[in-house]
Every structure is written in structure tokens, then in C-alpha cells.
Amino acid sequence: MVFPDVGDSLDIFILTEKLHDGALTSLFLAEDQLSREEVVLKIPCGDILNQPIILYHYQNEERISRLLDHPGIVRFIHRQRSRQYIVMEKLSGKDLRSQVGRNRKLELHDALALMNNICEVVGYLHKQSIVHLDLKPENIFCLNDSKIKLIDFGLASCQDLPDLLAIDLRHPQGTPWYIAPEQLLGERFDPRCDIYSMGMLLYEMLTGQLPWPRSNKVHIARRRLRHDPVPPRYYNSEIPPQIQSIILLAISRHAGDRYPSTEEMQSDLKCWQQLPVTAVGRVSKRHSLWKRLFPGKAIQETRIKHKKTKISESKPQIIGALIDSHTSTNMLNEVRKQALIRSAEVTLVHVIEEESDAHTTRYRLTVEGEQLMAELERSVQTLRRFSIDPGIRLIRGEVVEILETLSKNLDAELLVLGTSRKKKSLLRGASVQRRLERKKECFCQVVVAAEEQFLPATDLKDLQPGQLTEQQMLSCDIFLVDLWFEHLHYHTDFIYQLLLYPEQEIDLSEKNCRFGQFLLSLEASGNWSQITSMLGAIHARFHKVAAKMAELHRHDHAGLLNLYTFESLPLSCELKKELGQVSLALRSQLEHEPPQVPFLVDASCPVTIEDLACCGPLLRAFNLGQDLSVLIEKNNIRSSQPSSRGDH
């Protein structure tokens, strides 16, 4: 995978300027060809085998970004993409680091105004069960009138999502001199970690200093486990005692001694002048030499109670092992089928076996990592087409041990293997299967995926209604689910084509529609008139709606939105019901029915349940309505502006 550069096109974006080139990610300024606005693309590097943290940060931020909707948080823009990257709005202003740092500080009223907004935004996150865990001046963008935008959610945790950073990465994450002491011990779910970082921000705003050395060395960072911070009035005696009391309360070593919520901290900051002056607030000296030599009892490492590995404890778990990135298609097809049948969550795992740090080994792993990064994105997008949102795990160790341990930890029902990625090694897929099955405890079912022998899109036409087997019926059900998502994607893609290329003629023939090709093949065979009669009419209505859209003036965004909202989406719900009826009709011919696919029997329709956390075609469908609304608003603003012609 070639890393993009300035001047390149990436999907519908043109890269115009490199803003940052880091070890983990690069930031580019780009033009969005849909909205014609400047956006920022955050593109992760591909060296994920040498540095798995790259993938984990990206995966974490990409997932959490779908849960965020607040004016104080950078707006994430979700588009269909061909590789891993995150799209964000371009922000006008500078980060807080440009105003504070070594011997650079803010006036009290400016710092309090900023802190009020920070409390508002972080409070919103905590209500969503999200902890940022990386609050620092570089991640707070300052706009006009003390307004802020919080950025960078690569380290954040969410109670509703698996915290894979805590499970698979060995070392604590975050900037050592800003994170809470308990984060050094592995805590990632306590909102009071953010309270601590907010106290550190206010400390630095008012003093231009920090109570701890700016060092990445672990033994220096761990001093905070035993020592209390230097009072901020030591660096700036003009800080009111009440403000110092607030700061020291927020950055208490023990989480239980801090503010329990952002609301309580914000309340004290707003009415600080009414707070009593305490002895702690008046202190303006360093702690005594005796206390520095013999500090208090260190914070003890406690057993972390919550290391969530599953999105839902009630859902079955399936693991897909990416042993061979070149032959993962069969594995993904089996994982997809089983996930739809069982309504299961999916984890894709790749085991990193090499441990050598030799230069040649690292270079080879860099190349393999870039190839794996591309394969992982393909795998993720393949499953997301069915609203299956897989978690990705990169784990170092011996392949059989890792798969066994992971299966037990997830309480997995099924482990799906491909073939070995080492063609001449002993670790072939079947060998891994035998070694797993030889374990004393049979921890879950192990399957080596095989190539699909029956493809309904091309093979159903050759059968008679009474000839379907149970396994073929399951394949038909999966295909029917695929048809629904395919047609949802077809309509959104069709509309985006109209928006992006308004002067280009759109081909409305059925040769571009897989649904239409399928129905034509069944009609030609003459064997499945019941199915064609059930689906033919609604398929024709879909294409009539597309024709109506094509007939609109190319800049009639309001007309497009109206057709999409009131005709296209309701048709999607009707189609889902019809596909469910087709499944029942096919099953009526069987003596023994296989398990039903819940999607086809569920009466609800996904497009009527807007969910910020959704993915794939559903996320794209929801975003299309938002994109059309933005374009309509821009057109209204443009038409309301006075003409530039006239007398001066």
C-alpha cells in the first residue's frame, strides 16, 4: 500500500498540504469534493507489526468518533473509504499549547473561561460513558470567545465498547506528566482520570509550569504514586488561595479525594470567590525536605475490575483468525454467515510470532505490516457491509496458545481458521486445528473455512424449488441479507454520484444492479416465478425512484433529500419485509429447516433506527441525509447573499 502524499487523490479527497508527519499518523489538509470544504485527514502509518499501537489508536478513535456529537468536540465526517483514515472538520485557531507552556501562562479570567468550556465538553463525554484519558494542551483547540474543540480520541475508553488498548498493549498510554497516577497502573475507565488532567491543565494555565518533570521515563513518572504535587502558588503567588484549593483537590494522588464529577468542579470554579480560604489554599512553598524524602504511602496497584472485551455480554462471540492474509476470503465468508445466523459479535485476530529486533527483520515486518493493514481494511469493510463491526486484535505470541487463550477469554462459540500464512511451515490451517483440538479442554468449536460450493446469485437458477438443501438454504438467506444492504448501498452511491458529478450522465441500466441481474437470471430459467413475482415489483419501484432523482436539476438538493427520505428509505423497509417472505417461501420446500437468520425475521427496519454507532451502508445512509442538509443550507446562504454587482 503506497502512502499518499500532497497532490494525490484519496477517494473523494484531494490532499493539498501536509500538516503533520508523526511516527504513528500523518495529518493532511484536503478538499472534500462533495462539500467543496477543506477538511483534515488523519492517516495512520502502516508499520503495524512493529508498532501494533498504530492500529489500536486508529481503531479506537474510529469507533468512538461514531458516538460523538457535540459543538465542543471536533466534528468527524464519515465517508466511504478505500483505506484506513479519519476525516475531521478543519479548525480555525490554535491549540492551547500555543498559549501555555514553560513560563507562558494565562490571566485568571481567561483560564477560568476556558476551564468552564472544558468542563462542559468533558462532562458530555462522561455522560456518554466515555473517558478521554489524554487531556493536554495539544488536544484542546482554542476558537474565538474562549470556545474550544476537543480532539484526538485515540486513547479514550468507552464502557459500551471493548477496551482493547488495556488488554493487548503492555504499557500505560498517554502523556506521562498529564495522566492520572492510577493510569500508570492500568486504570482506564474512571472519569476521575480526566478530572486529574483538567486540574493539571488549570495548573499549567496559571503557572506556565507543571508539578512534575516532563519526562517519559517510567521511574520518574511513578513518583506521583508517592509524592504530592508542588502547590501552584509556589510558581505564581498571585493565584487566589481558593483556586489553588480547587487545583489541588482535582490533582489529588488518590482518585477518591478528587472531585467526583466535572459538574462539581465546574460549580466551584464558577463561584470560587465564595469558597472559604483554607490552609491548603494559602501554601506557597514546596513540601519540606523531610516530606520529600519520606512521602506518604504510595498508591497501590489494584485489580482492574473492568477490562471489557465484548460489546455485549449477551451476544455470542466468534473469532476469525487471519493466519493467511492472502487467503482470508473463505474465512471471512464463514465468519459473516455464522455472525448473521447467531447475531454474534466478531473479533479478527492476527498473531505476531516474530520477536527479533534485527534491522532486516524489522524491515520485513514493516512491509508485511503495510500489506496486512490493507487486508484488515478490506476484511473490516467486507463485514461492515452487513452491519457487523469486527474488533481487530494484533497479539504477540505462539499462534495456538494465543488462539486458545483468546477463545477462552471471550467465551467464544466458534473459532474460524483460514490456511497458514507460512506456506512451507508446519503451521498450516489444518495443523493449527488439530493442535487446538488436541487440547484437554474443548474450549469452542474450531472450523477451517472452505470455499463456498453454492452461490445463490449464479447457481440458484439451475435448481428446482424442491431441490434446495439445508446448507444451500442458509446460503440463500445470507444472500438475501446481502441483497438488502447491496440495494441500500446502490441508492446512496447513486445519489452521491449525482452530487459529485452533476454533469455526468448516470447509467440506469440493470447491468449495474446485482439485484436486477439476479432476477433476470431467475426469469430466464423459468424455475422461480414465485420469487420473481414477489421481488420484481419492488425492484422496479427502486429504479423508478432512481430515474426520478436523475431527472431532477443537478443542484436540486432539496428534491433529492425529499425523494430519498420519503420514497427510497421507506422502500428499503418494504424490501426487507419482502426478502423475509422470500426466505419463508424457500424454507417451505424443506423437510428440515436450518436456523433462521434473525435479520430476515426481525420486524424492525434498520434505517428507521438512527444510531450514531452504526457502520457500513447504514452509517452511509444516515450521513447522506446530513450531507444533503448541509448542501441545502449552503445553497440557501448563497442565494440570500446580495449580488456582488452594483454601485460602490
C-alpha positions, 0 to 999 in steps of 0.5 A: 500500500503506497502512502499518499502524499500532497497532490494525490487523490484519496477517494473523494479527497484531494490532499493539498498540504501536509500538516503533520508527519508523526511516527504513528499518523500523518495529518493532511489538509484536503478538499472534500469534493462533495462539500467543496470544504477543506477538511483534515485527514488523519492517516495512520502509518502502516508499520503495524507489526512493529508498532501494533499501537498504530492500529489500536489508536486508529481503531479506537478513535474510529469507533468512538468518533461514531458516538460523538456529537457535540459543538465542543468536540471536533466534528468527524465526517464519515465517508466511504473509504478505500483505506484506513483514515479519519476525516475531521472538520478543519479548525480555525485557531490554535491549540492551547499549547500555543498559549501555555507552556514553560513560563507562558501562562494565562490571566485568571479570567481567561483560564477560568473561561476556558476551564468552564468550556472544558468542563462542559465538553468533558462532562458530555463525554462522561455522560456518554460513558466515555473517558478521554484519558489524554487531556493536554494542551495539544488536544484542546483547540482554542476558537474565538470567545474562549470556545474550544474543540476537543480532539484526538480520541485515540486513547479514550475508553468507552464502557459500551465498547471493548477496551482493547488498548488495556488488554493487548498493549503492555504499557500505560498510554498517554502523556506521562506528566498529564495522566492520572497516577492510577493510569500508570497502573492500568486504570482506564475507565474512571472519569476521575482520570480526566478530572486529574488532567483538567486540574493539571491543565488549570495548573499549567494555565496559571503557572506556565509550569507543571508539578512534575518533570516532563519526562517519559521515563517510567521511574520518574513518572511513578513518583506521583504514586508517592509524592504530592504535587508542588502547590501552584502558588509556589510558581505564581503567588498571585493565584487566589488561595481558593483556586489553588484549593480547587487545583489541588483537590482535582490533582489529588494522588488518590482518585477518591479525594478528587472531585467526583464529577466535572459538574462539581468542579465546574460549580466551584470554579464558577463561584470560587470567590465564595469558597472559604480560604483554607490552609491548603489554599494559602501554601506557597512553598514546596513540601519540606525536605523531610516530606520529600524524602519520606512521602506518604504511602504510595498508591497501590496497584489494584485489580482492574475490575473492568477490562471489557472485551465484548460489546455485549455480554449477551451476544455470542462471540466468534473469532476469525483468525487471519493466519493467511492474509492472502487467503482470508476470503473463505474465512471471512465468508464463514465468519459473516454467515455464522455472525448473521445466523447467531447475531454474534459479535466478531473479533479478527485476530492476527498473531505476531510470532516474530520477536527479533529486533534485527534491522532486516527483520524489522524491515520485513515486518514493516512491509508485511505490516503495510500489506496486512493493514490493507487486508484488515481494511478490506476484511473490516469493510467486507463485514461492515457491509452487513452491519457487523463491526469486527474488533481487530486484535494484533497479539504477540505470541505462539499462534495456538496458545494465543488462539486458545487463550483468546477463545477462552477469554471471550467465551467464544462459540466458534473459532474460524481458521483460514490456511497458514500464512507460512506456506512451507511451515508446519503451521498450516490451517489444518495443523493449527486445528488439530493442535487446538483440538488436541487440547484437554479442554474443548474450549469452542468449536474450531472450523477451517473455512472452505470455499463456498460450493453454492452461490445463490446469485449464479447457481440458484437458477439451475435448481428446482424449488424442491431441490434446495438443501439445508446448507444451500438454504442458509446460503440463500438467506445470507444472500438475501441479507446481502441483497438488502444492504447491496440495494441500500448501498446502490441508492446512496452511491447513486445519489452521491454520484449525482452530487459529485458529478452533476454533469455526468450522465448516470447509467440506469441500466440493470447491468449495474444492479446485482439485484436486477441481474439476479432476477433476470437470471431467475426469469430466464430459467423459468424455475422461480416465478414465485420469487420473481413475482414477489421481488420484481415489483419492488425492484422496479419501484427502486429504479423508478425512484432512481430515474426520478432523482436523475431527472431532477436539476443537478443542484436540486438538493432539496428534491433529492433529500425529499425523494430519498427520505420519503420514497427510497428509505421507506422502500428499503423497509418494504424490501426487507419485509419482502426478502423475509417472505422470500426466505419463508417461501424457500424454507417451505420446500424443506423437510428440515429447516436450518436456523433462521437468520434473525435479520430476515425475521426481525420486524424492525427496519434498520434505517428507521433506527438512527444510531450514531454507532452504526457502520457500513451502508447504514452509517452511509445512509444516515450521513447522506441525509446530513450531507444533503442538509448541509448542501441545502443550507449552503445553497440557501446562504448563497442565494440570500447573499446580495449580488456582488454587482452594483454601485460602490 
